[in-house]
Amino acid sequence: IVDEAALAEALTQGRLRGAALDVREVEPPPAEDPLAQVPHLLLTPHIAGLTEEAGVRVAVAVAEGVAKALQSAAINGEGW
């Protein structure tokens, strides 16, 4: 959790060398986004979870969950 105003101040004053945000306090950010002009700040449009790697991790987690549920049902003699 990030205090966006404190982050902007720290970056502007050089107390922090850089930062990157994918999720913002308000989404979508306002048209006159105060963070848009802050130095050394990378802003992404809330897409970090949409990478190929993230998709693979989600697919594996879902497949493992389904396999675990099926194994549990088979062990307990439950049908689907």
N, C-alpha and C positions, 0 to 999 in steps of 0.2 A: 504494500500500500504506500503510495507516494503523495506527499503534499506538493501539488504541482506548483504553487506559488513559491514555496521554499526551494524547490528544485530549480525553478527559473532564476531565482535570486542567487543561489549557489553557483550556477553555471555562468551567469552574467558577471559575477564578482570574481570568478576564477577559483573559487574554493572547491570546485568539483571539475575534473578535467573533461568529463563527457557522460552522456546518458543516452539510453534508447528506451522508448515507450511504444508498446503495441496496444495497450489498453489504457483508456483515458477516463478521467472522472466523469466527463460528459461525452457521450457518443451519440451521434457524430459531434465533433467539436464545433463551436460556433464559427461563423464565417470570419469573424475578426478574432482568430485564435491567438491569445497572448503568447503561447509557446512557439508559434510558427517562426518568430524572429530570434529566438534564444540561440546563442552560439553553442556549438558542440553538442547539439541535441538532435538525435535521429528519431523521427516520428514515422511509424508505419500505420497503415489503415486497418489495424486489427486483423492482420492476416497471418501472423506467425504460426498459428495452428493449422494453416492450410498448406504446409509444405508437404512434399512427397514423404519425407521421413515421419512427419506427424501422422499422415494418413496410414502409413504402414504400422506405426505403433498402435493406433486406434484399432485397425483391423485385427492385429494379433491379439490385443486385449479382449476384443469381442469374441474372437474364435476360442480363446482360452476359457472365457466365461461360459460360453455355450458348451464346450467340451466338459467342463467341470460340472455343469448342471446335468448334462446327460449321464455322466458317470455316477453322480449322486443318485439320480433317479433309477438307474440300473441296479445300483447296490441296494437301494431301499425297496426295490420291486415296484416302483411307481411307473405308470404309463404316461404317455403324452397324449 
